[in-house]
Amino acid sequence: MRKIRKLYQWTTSIPVLACLLYLSGLLDNNLVFQTIAGILLIFCVMSAVHHSEIIAHRVGEPYGTIILAVSITIIEVAIIVSLMTTGGKDYAAFARDTVYAAVMLILNGIVGLCLFIGGRKFHTQTFSPHSVKIALISLVSIVAFTMILPTFTNSEVGPYYTETQLLFEIFACLAIYTAFISAQTIRHREYFISDDTDIKNNEKKVNLISNTSLVISLVFLLISLTIVVLLAKILSIPIEQLIVSQGLPKSLVGIIIVAVILLPEGIAAVSAAKNNKLQTSLNLSLGSALASIGLTIPAVSVASYIYDFPIVLGLDILSIILLVISIFTVMLSLIGGRSNAVYGVVLLVNLVAYIFLTINP
């Protein structure tokens, strides 16, 4: 009976309902069903994360946070590629805007909330500064290669890379991300786990998840990821029309989509901080930021070559300044291995400044 009940949990039933709504053809120019689809989309994202967490518990930490980050990145890549292949030149900067939004929301929003809420509850929280240094050094390099250097190169007019430069960028991102994953899982795994108790708890969790639960989660993770991409592609059109009709910049579309995608991951990170597990929160947030750039940009770059659509990577000067401020603030906040609520407040103010200057540049 328990196995049957599991099949009827919302994490399995919601993706099925979303698939039925998508296949029904009721989403065309129907505001009511589009609103319902938007709600189902959010729950499908949370369902995907839920099933990835079950799989993650089976394989243990820190593999769990990696699986969660990669699952979110797969959703992000699929949405970006699907929109850029059909949107043409109008969506040339969509990958850049979406990844930039993801990094800003993660560094300022998720990390800021974790530091603020954790600091309010526990005053001071500790974590491994070694893990943060590895993540931030990797993040700075990838950000520079993907979103800053294209603005200042001279081989192409505008914020573009040539094909040769694009190949180098793909190689650089994958090399750095691979080195980071190697450090997180093999060479310096102890930096990313709070203490020996966490290791023992992870080993116990592996034995609690049956093969049946694992198979169910694998199947519904695939279903959830697929329907999220399909619904996001349909809903992006009315969202963009609404934003443009209000006189707002199109880059807000990317921010909204990313906010929805990152919602469950943000909830998981904040929940860990409230339980005094800031190390887990930082593993989730910084690992997700690295995956968002280190995997998304290379994947979209390859897709742009295959499907022959333009891709703009370089940020404008205002965005570069905001990005540098955000990374610098995070580095100063986390480099010592101890945090408090003040750091969180500063990062949240950075987030408000980013959103405000996006609307009023």
DALINWO-V281332 format. One line per field, one symbol per residue. psi: psi as a letter, one per 40 degrees, with the letter a starting at -180 (. if undefined). burial: 1 if it has 16 or more other C-alpha atoms within 10 Angstrom, else 0. Layout:
BEGIN
psi->???
burial->???
END
This chain:
BEGIN
psi->dddddddeidedddddddddddedeeehfhddddddddddddddddddddddddddddeiiedddddddddddddddddddddddddaddfdedddddddddddddddcddddddddddddechiiihddddddddddddddddddeddddeiedihafiiidddddddddddddddddddddddcdfdddehdadddddddddddeehiddddddddddddddddddddddddeddddddddddefiideddddddddddeddddddddddddefgdddddddddddddddddddddddddddddefiihhdhiidddddddddddddddddedeeiiiddddddddddddddddeddg.
burial->0000000000110111011011000010000011001101111111111111111111111111111111111111111110111000001111111111111111111111111111101100111110111111011001101111111010000011100001001101110110011011100111111100000001100100000011011101101111111111111100110000000001111110111111111111111111011111111111111111111111111011000011111110001101100110110011101011111111110110011001000
END
